[in-house]
Amino acid sequence: MERLHYIWYLCALNALLGAVGKEIYSTMNKPKRIDFSRCLANIHEDLDIPSGAKCIIAAVDNNLPEVIAEQNAAILRKGSKKTKPAYLKMYTGNNKTSKPDFKTRYVL
């Protein structure tokens, strides 16, 4: 049950980031919209909140080309192979009572 609540929490965070991204997107010009969409399209996990936040921050700071270049380099290094979702990696064990490991930072 705790894991379900945690996933709901992640979905809520993802929805909030989506609302912020939608608001920012509506204020962008066409080339920046294309870059923003490309940045978001490079995210391979459904609930990859850090990558979505990185795209939003890059859009606000006008750093989208650099972030897209980093994403493309990471894809070339790792390949496009989908891995275990980050929100499941935060659980340290396989049993139902394991707690999320919030101290671990995941580098993308």
VONU-347758 format. One record per atom (N, C-alpha, C, O): residue number from 1; chain; atom name; x, y, z. Coordinates in steps of 0.1 Angstrom, whole numbers. Last residue first. Example, Ala and Ser with C-alpha at 12.3 -4.5 7.8 and 13.67 -1.06 7.14 Angstrom:
(2; A; N; (128; -22; 71))
(2; A; CA; (137; -11; 71))
(2; A; C; (129; 0; 79))
(2; A; O; (134; 11; 80))
(1; A; N; (132; -57; 78))
(1; A; CA; (123; -45; 78))
(1; A; C; (132; -33; 78))
(1; A; O; (142; -33; 85))
//
This chain:
(108; A; N; (213; 116; -145))
(108; A; CA; (208; 112; -158))
(108; A; C; (218; 114; -168))
(108; A; O; (215; 111; -180))
(107; A; N; (217; 103; -113))
(107; A; CA; (222; 112; -123))
(107; A; C; (218; 107; -137))
(107; A; O; (218; 95; -140))
(106; A; N; (199; 103; -84))
(106; A; CA; (200; 96; -97))
(106; A; C; (205; 106; -107))
(106; A; O; (198; 116; -110))
(105; A; N; (207; 101; -50))
(105; A; CA; (205; 110; -62))
(105; A; C; (208; 102; -74))
(105; A; O; (218; 94; -75))
(104; A; N; (193; 90; -20))
(104; A; CA; (200; 86; -32))
(104; A; C; (197; 96; -44))
(104; A; O; (185; 99; -46))
(103; A; N; (176; 97; -1))
(103; A; CA; (189; 103; 0))
(103; A; C; (197; 100; -13))
(103; A; O; (207; 107; -16))
(102; A; N; (153; 82; -2))
(102; A; CA; (152; 96; -7))
(102; A; C; (166; 102; -8))
(102; A; O; (167; 113; -14))
(101; A; N; (144; 52; -8))
(101; A; CA; (157; 58; -4))
(101; A; C; (158; 72; -10))
(101; A; O; (162; 74; -21))
(100; A; N; (113; 40; 6))
(100; A; CA; (121; 47; -5))
(100; A; C; (134; 53; 1))
(100; A; O; (134; 58; 12))
(99; A; N; (114; 9; 25))
(99; A; CA; (111; 23; 24))
(99; A; C; (118; 29; 12))
(99; A; O; (129; 24; 8))
(98; A; N; (99; -23; 24))
(98; A; CA; (110; -15; 22))
(98; A; C; (106; 0; 20))
(98; A; O; (96; 2; 13))
(97; A; N; (78; -40; 26))
(97; A; CA; (79; -31; 37))
(97; A; C; (91; -22; 35))
(97; A; O; (94; -13; 44))
(96; A; N; (77; -59; 6))
(96; A; CA; (67; -49; 6))
(96; A; C; (69; -38; 17))
(96; A; O; (63; -27; 16))
(95; A; N; (110; -65; -7))
(95; A; CA; (99; -68; 1))
(95; A; C; (89; -56; 2))
(95; A; O; (93; -45; -2))
(94; A; N; (132; -58; -21))
(94; A; CA; (121; -63; -29))
(94; A; C; (109; -66; -21))
(94; A; O; (99; -69; -26))
(93; A; N; (147; -25; -14))
(93; A; CA; (146; -40; -13))
(93; A; C; (134; -45; -21))
(93; A; O; (127; -37; -28))
(92; A; N; (147; 2; -18))
(92; A; CA; (160; -5; -16))
(92; A; C; (159; -20; -16))
(92; A; O; (169; -27; -19))
(91; A; N; (133; 22; -42))
(91; A; CA; (130; 12; -32))
(91; A; C; (142; 3; -30))
(91; A; O; (147; -2; -40))
(90; A; N; (142; 36; -63))
(90; A; CA; (143; 43; -51))
(90; A; C; (139; 33; -39))
(90; A; O; (142; 37; -27))
(89; A; N; (136; 22; -86))
(89; A; CA; (150; 21; -81))
(89; A; C; (151; 27; -67))
(89; A; O; (160; 24; -60))
(88; A; N; (111; 31; -92))
(88; A; CA; (112; 18; -86))
(88; A; C; (126; 15; -80))
(88; A; O; (128; 8; -71))
(87; A; N; (116; 55; -103))
(87; A; CA; (108; 55; -91))
(87; A; C; (108; 41; -85))
(87; A; O; (106; 40; -73))
(86; A; N; (131; 49; -126))
(86; A; CA; (138; 55; -115))
(86; A; C; (129; 54; -102))
(86; A; O; (135; 52; -91))
(85; A; N; (124; 17; -142))
(85; A; CA; (121; 31; -139))
(85; A; C; (127; 36; -126))
(85; A; O; (129; 28; -116))
(84; A; N; (150; -1; -158))
(84; A; CA; (140; -1; -147))
(84; A; C; (137; 13; -143))
(84; A; O; (146; 21; -142))
(83; A; N; (154; 10; -192))
(83; A; CA; (159; 4; -179))
(83; A; C; (147; 4; -169))
(83; A; O; (136; 9; -172))
(82; A; N; (156; 6; -226))
(82; A; CA; (148; 11; -215))
(82; A; C; (152; 3; -202))
(82; A; O; (153; -9; -203))
(81; A; N; (181; 16; -248))
(81; A; CA; (175; 5; -240))
(81; A; C; (168; 10; -228))
(81; A; O; (174; 17; -220))
(80; A; N; (195; 32; -264))
(80; A; CA; (181; 35; -261))
(80; A; C; (174; 25; -254))
(80; A; O; (161; 25; -253))
(79; A; N; (227; 38; -249))
(79; A; CA; (218; 32; -258))
(79; A; C; (204; 35; -255))
(79; A; O; (201; 41; -245))
(78; A; N; (246; 52; -234))
(78; A; CA; (238; 41; -227))
(78; A; C; (230; 33; -238))
(78; A; O; (227; 21; -235))
(77; A; N; (257; 70; -252))
(77; A; CA; (265; 62; -243))
(77; A; C; (258; 50; -238))
(77; A; O; (263; 39; -238))
(76; A; N; (235; 80; -266))
(76; A; CA; (246; 73; -274))
(76; A; C; (255; 65; -265))
(76; A; O; (259; 54; -268))
(75; A; N; (222; 92; -245))
(75; A; CA; (215; 81; -253))
(75; A; C; (226; 73; -260))
(75; A; O; (225; 61; -261))
(74; A; N; (240; 111; -238))
(74; A; CA; (237; 101; -228))
(74; A; C; (230; 89; -235))
(74; A; O; (233; 77; -232))
(73; A; N; (239; 128; -260))
(73; A; CA; (252; 121; -257))
(73; A; C; (249; 109; -247))
(73; A; O; (256; 99; -248))
(72; A; N; (213; 136; -258))
(72; A; CA; (217; 128; -270))
(72; A; C; (230; 121; -267))
(72; A; O; (232; 109; -271))
(71; A; N; (214; 151; -234))
(71; A; CA; (206; 139; -235))
(71; A; C; (210; 130; -247))
(71; A; O; (210; 118; -245))
(70; A; N; (233; 171; -242))
(70; A; CA; (236; 162; -231))
(70; A; C; (228; 149; -232))
(70; A; O; (233; 138; -230))
(69; A; N; (217; 184; -262))
(69; A; CA; (230; 178; -265))
(69; A; C; (234; 168; -255))
(69; A; O; (240; 157; -258))
(68; A; N; (196; 193; -246))
(68; A; CA; (193; 183; -257))
(68; A; C; (206; 176; -261))
(68; A; O; (206; 164; -263))
(67; A; N; (210; 211; -231))
(67; A; CA; (204; 200; -224))
(67; A; C; (201; 189; -234))
(67; A; O; (203; 177; -232))
(66; A; N; (218; 230; -251))
(66; A; CA; (228; 223; -243))
(66; A; C; (222; 210; -236))
(66; A; O; (229; 200; -236))
(65; A; N; (193; 239; -260))
(65; A; CA; (202; 232; -269))
(65; A; C; (213; 224; -262))
(65; A; O; (216; 213; -266))
(64; A; N; (181; 252; -236))
(64; A; CA; (176; 239; -242))
(64; A; C; (185; 232; -251))
(64; A; O; (187; 220; -251))
(63; A; N; (185; 274; -220))
(63; A; CA; (196; 264; -222))
(63; A; C; (192; 251; -229))
(63; A; O; (199; 241; -228))
(62; A; N; (169; 294; -210))
(62; A; CA; (173; 294; -224))
(62; A; C; (185; 285; -226))
(62; A; O; (194; 289; -234))
(61; A; N; (158; 291; -185))
(61; A; CA; (171; 296; -186))
(61; A; C; (177; 298; -200))
(61; A; O; (188; 302; -202))
(60; A; N; (134; 278; -192))
(60; A; CA; (133; 291; -185))
(60; A; C; (147; 298; -186))
(60; A; O; (147; 310; -188))
(59; A; N; (144; 254; -203))
(59; A; CA; (135; 263; -211))
(59; A; C; (134; 277; -205))
(59; A; O; (135; 287; -212))
(58; A; N; (157; 243; -181))
(58; A; CA; (165; 247; -193))
(58; A; C; (157; 257; -202))
(58; A; O; (162; 266; -208))
(57; A; N; (135; 237; -165))
(57; A; CA; (145; 247; -161))
(57; A; C; (153; 252; -172))
(57; A; O; (156; 264; -173))
(56; A; N; (123; 218; -181))
(56; A; CA; (116; 230; -178))
(56; A; C; (126; 241; -174))
(56; A; O; (124; 252; -178))
(55; A; N; (143; 198; -182))
(55; A; CA; (138; 204; -195))
(55; A; C; (131; 218; -192))
(55; A; O; (133; 227; -199))
(54; A; N; (144; 191; -155))
(54; A; CA; (156; 196; -162))
(54; A; C; (152; 204; -175))
(54; A; O; (158; 214; -178))
(53; A; N; (119; 180; -151))
(53; A; CA; (123; 193; -144))
(53; A; C; (135; 199; -151))
(53; A; O; (136; 212; -152))
(52; A; N; (123; 157; -166))
(52; A; CA; (112; 167; -170))
(52; A; C; (115; 180; -164))
(52; A; O; (114; 191; -170))
(51; A; N; (143; 145; -152))
(51; A; CA; (145; 148; -166))
(51; A; C; (135; 159; -170))
(51; A; O; (139; 168; -178))
(50; A; N; (130; 140; -126))
(50; A; CA; (142; 149; -128))
(50; A; C; (145; 153; -142))
(50; A; O; (149; 165; -144))
(49; A; N; (108; 123; -133))
(49; A; CA; (106; 137; -129))
(49; A; C; (119; 145; -130))
(49; A; O; (118; 157; -134))
(48; A; N; (98; 100; -151))
(48; A; CA; (112; 105; -149))
(48; A; C; (111; 120; -145))
(48; A; O; (113; 129; -154))
(47; A; N; (76; 83; -156))
(47; A; CA; (77; 92; -144))
(47; A; C; (91; 97; -141))
(47; A; O; (95; 97; -129))
(46; A; N; (82; 70; -180))
(46; A; CA; (70; 78; -178))
(46; A; C; (70; 87; -167))
(46; A; O; (66; 99; -168))
(45; A; N; (114; 74; -197))
(45; A; CA; (106; 68; -186))
(45; A; C; (93; 77; -184))
(45; A; O; (94; 89; -186))
(44; A; N; (127; 88; -216))
(44; A; CA; (123; 75; -220))
(44; A; C; (114; 68; -209))
(44; A; O; (107; 58; -211))
(43; A; N; (130; 119; -231))
(43; A; CA; (128; 112; -218))
(43; A; C; (121; 99; -221))
(43; A; O; (111; 98; -227))
(42; A; N; (130; 132; -255))
(42; A; CA; (142; 124; -252))
(42; A; C; (140; 116; -239))
(42; A; O; (149; 108; -235))
(41; A; N; (108; 148; -255))
(41; A; CA; (107; 135; -263))
(41; A; C; (119; 126; -260))
(41; A; O; (118; 114; -261))
(40; A; N; (117; 170; -242))
(40; A; CA; (107; 161; -235))
(40; A; C; (106; 148; -242))
(40; A; O; (104; 138; -235))
(39; A; N; (133; 181; -262))
(39; A; CA; (139; 178; -249))
(39; A; C; (130; 168; -242))
(39; A; O; (135; 158; -236))
(38; A; N; (114; 185; -282))
(38; A; CA; (125; 176; -284))
(38; A; C; (131; 171; -271))
(38; A; O; (135; 160; -269))
(37; A; N; (99; 205; -270))
(37; A; CA; (93; 193; -273))
(37; A; C; (103; 182; -276))
(37; A; O; (101; 170; -272))
(36; A; N; (119; 225; -269))
(36; A; CA; (113; 220; -257))
(36; A; C; (106; 207; -259))
(36; A; O; (108; 198; -251))
(35; A; N; (124; 229; -297))
(35; A; CA; (135; 225; -288))
(35; A; C; (129; 219; -275))
(35; A; O; (134; 208; -270))
(34; A; N; (99; 239; -304))
(34; A; CA; (104; 227; -310))
(34; A; C; (115; 221; -302))
(34; A; O; (115; 209; -300))
(33; A; N; (97; 262; -289))
(33; A; CA; (87; 251; -287))
(33; A; C; (92; 238; -292))
(33; A; O; (91; 228; -286))
(32; A; N; (117; 277; -300))
(32; A; CA; (119; 273; -287))
(32; A; C; (109; 261; -283))
(32; A; O; (113; 252; -276))
(31; A; N; (106; 282; -326))
(31; A; CA; (118; 274; -324))
(31; A; C; (121; 269; -310))
(31; A; O; (125; 258; -309))
(30; A; N; (81; 297; -317))
(30; A; CA; (81; 284; -324))
(30; A; C; (94; 276; -323))
(30; A; O; (94; 264; -320))
(29; A; N; (82; 310; -283))
(29; A; CA; (81; 312; -298))
(29; A; C; (83; 298; -304))
(29; A; O; (86; 288; -297))
(28; A; N; (62; 304; -253))
(28; A; CA; (74; 303; -262))
(28; A; C; (71; 306; -276))
(28; A; O; (60; 305; -281))
(27; A; N; (40; 303; -238))
(27; A; CA; (46; 317; -239))
(27; A; C; (58; 316; -248))
(27; A; O; (64; 327; -251))
(26; A; N; (32; 277; -237))
(26; A; CA; (23; 287; -243))
(26; A; C; (29; 300; -245))
(26; A; O; (24; 308; -253))
(25; A; N; (52; 266; -221))
(25; A; CA; (51; 263; -236))
(25; A; C; (43; 273; -243))
(25; A; O; (46; 277; -254))
(24; A; N; (46; 273; -196))
(24; A; CA; (58; 279; -202))
(24; A; C; (57; 277; -217))
(24; A; O; (61; 286; -224))
(23; A; N; (22; 258; -192))
(23; A; CA; (22; 273; -191))
(23; A; C; (34; 279; -198))
(23; A; O; (32; 289; -205))
(22; A; N; (33; 232; -195))
(22; A; CA; (22; 237; -204))
(22; A; C; (21; 252; -204))
(22; A; O; (20; 258; -215))
(21; A; N; (50; 231; -173))
(21; A; CA; (55; 230; -187))
(21; A; C; (45; 235; -197))
(21; A; O; (49; 242; -207))
(20; A; N; (31; 232; -152))
(20; A; CA; (41; 243; -154))
(20; A; C; (47; 243; -168))
(20; A; O; (48; 254; -174))
(19; A; N; (18; 208; -158))
(19; A; CA; (10; 221; -158))
(19; A; C; (20; 233; -159))
(19; A; O; (17; 242; -167))
(18; A; N; (39; 190; -154))
(18; A; CA; (32; 191; -167))
(18; A; C; (24; 204; -169))
(18; A; O; (24; 210; -179))
(17; A; N; (44; 193; -127))
(17; A; CA; (54; 197; -137))
(17; A; C; (48; 198; -151))
(17; A; O; (52; 207; -158))
(16; A; N; (20; 182; -118))
(16; A; CA; (23; 196; -115))
(16; A; C; (34; 201; -125))
(16; A; O; (33; 212; -130))
(15; A; N; (22; 155; -128))
(15; A; CA; (11; 164; -133))
(15; A; C; (14; 179; -130))
(15; A; O; (11; 187; -138))
(14; A; N; (44; 147; -113))
(14; A; CA; (45; 147; -127))
(14; A; C; (34; 156; -133))
(14; A; O; (37; 163; -143))
(13; A; N; (33; 148; -87))
(13; A; CA; (44; 157; -90))
(13; A; C; (46; 158; -106))
(13; A; O; (48; 169; -111))
(12; A; N; (14; 128; -91))
(12; A; CA; (10; 141; -88))
(12; A; C; (21; 151; -91))
(12; A; O; (18; 162; -96))
(11; A; N; (31; 106; -95))
(11; A; CA; (22; 110; -105))
(11; A; C; (17; 124; -103))
(11; A; O; (15; 132; -113))
(10; A; N; (43; 105; -70))
(10; A; CA; (51; 108; -82))
(10; A; C; (42; 112; -93))
(10; A; O; (46; 121; -101))
(9; A; N; (21; 98; -54))
(9; A; CA; (28; 110; -52))
(9; A; C; (36; 114; -64))
(9; A; O; (36; 126; -68))
(8; A; N; (15; 73; -65))
(8; A; CA; (5; 84; -66))
(8; A; C; (12; 97; -64))
(8; A; O; (9; 107; -71))
(7; A; N; (38; 60; -56))
(7; A; CA; (36; 61; -70))
(7; A; C; (26; 72; -73))
(7; A; O; (27; 80; -83))
(6; A; N; (32; 61; -28))
(6; A; CA; (44; 67; -33))
(6; A; C; (43; 69; -48))
(6; A; O; (47; 80; -53))
(5; A; N; (9; 45; -27))
(5; A; CA; (9; 59; -23))
(5; A; C; (21; 67; -29))
(5; A; O; (20; 78; -33))
(4; A; N; (21; 20; -34))
(4; A; CA; (10; 26; -43))
(4; A; C; (9; 41; -40))
(4; A; O; (8; 49; -49))
(3; A; N; (38; 16; -13))
(3; A; CA; (44; 18; -26))
(3; A; C; (33; 24; -36))
(3; A; O; (37; 33; -44))
(2; A; N; (20; 12; 7))
(2; A; CA; (29; 24; 8))
(2; A; C; (35; 27; -6))
(2; A; O; (36; 38; -10))
(1; A; N; (8; -12; 0))
(1; A; CA; (0; 0; 0))
(1; A; C; (9; 13; 0))
(1; A; O; (6; 23; -7))
//
